[in-house]
Amino acid sequence: MRNMQFLILVNPDFSPFDPSAVERALRSCDSFTHLRNSEPGGALIECQYIEPDDWTFVRLSCDAAGITIDHTSGAALKAAILVQKHLGVPIRMIDDDNSFDLIFSGIQSVEELEAAIENAQKP
């Protein structure tokens, strides 16, 4: 997989996320830490997702239109899976380079998500 800088999660119909549902999703897993509301950079919600050997930042935009996840490491992909799982709805994911467009749900592992991203690569 190529080295993307960040992932963007949006609702498939581009409607805004419910901030309280996003906050509940982030609070549902102990790996999401340091949750802050109305972050000084403009995010409605910001937190870190931490694994033993990796981490990333997760932010809900000020208009609730999208969730950005820094980097695209295993931790970033795992954070995306957990957000989708806890929101309980399909999520559309693209990268900062717009090199793929994927709607996913029910993915359980980073390896499954990596395979789905590879299959969703734009020509």
N, C-alpha and C positions, 0 to 999 in steps of 0.2 A: 504494500500500500504506500502511496506517495505521502510526503510529509505536509499535511495541511496545518494551518495555524489555529483555526477554531471551527466548531460546528455550530449550526443554527437549527434550532427546533421550532417549528411552527405548527399550528393546526392545519390540517389538509385544506380547509375552506378559508384559511387566512383570518379567521375570527380571532380576537384576542383571547388569551388564557384568562381563567379566573384566578386572580392572584392568591386568594385564600386556598384554592385547590393546589396550586403550585407550592405554597408554603407547607401545606399538610404533606404533600408528596416528599418534600425535602426533609421534613421533620420525621418522616416514617423510617428513616434508616440512619443508624448511628454514624455511618461513614460521611454523611453530610454534616459539616461542623461550621462553627463561627457564623451562624446565620444572622444577617443584618437586614433590616428593612430600611427603605429610603436611603440607600447607600449614596455617599457624597458624589460618586461618579455618575449618578442619574438612574441607576437600576432600582426598581421597586424592591427587589430581593436579591441578595448576593450571599453566597456561601462557598465553602471549599468542600470538595469531595476528596477524601483521603483514603488511600490504601497503604499497606505497609511499605511499598517501594515506589509509590507514584501518587500524584495528586493533580487536581485541576480546580479552576474556579467555575462556578455556575451562576449565571445572572439572568433575571427576568427583566426585560427592557422596561423603560419608564412608561410606555404605552401598553405593556403586557402583550405586545404582538409577537414577541419571540423570546426564546431562551437561548443564550449563547453559552457555550462550553469551551473554555480555553484549551488549546492544543488538541490533539487527536490521538493521544496515547491510549493505552489500555484503560487507564482510569477515566478518561474522557468518554470513551465508548461505554464503559460500565455505568457511568453516571447517566448517560442518555438512556440506556436500557432501564435503569431503575426509575427515572423520571417517567418514562412511558408506562412502565408497569404500574406505578402508583397512581398515575392520572387515570389509567384504565381506558384510554382511548387511543386510536392510531395516531401516530405523530409523523409529520413530514420532516425529514432531515436533509440539509444541504451543507456543503462546506463553504468556507470563505471564498473559494475560487469558483464556486458554482460548477464543479466538475462532476457532480452527481446529484440526483434528486430521488429520494427514497421515502416512501411511506411504509412505516413498519409498526407491527405489534406482535406480541407473542414471542419475540426473540429472547432467548434465555442466556446466551453467552456472547462474549466478545468475539469469539471465532465465527459464530453465526452472523453477527452484525457485520464483521469484516467481509464475509462472503456476500452478504446482501449488498453492501456498498460496491464491491467489485462488479456484481451483476448489474448495478444501477449506473455504472460509469457512462457518461455521455461520450459519443464517438468523437 
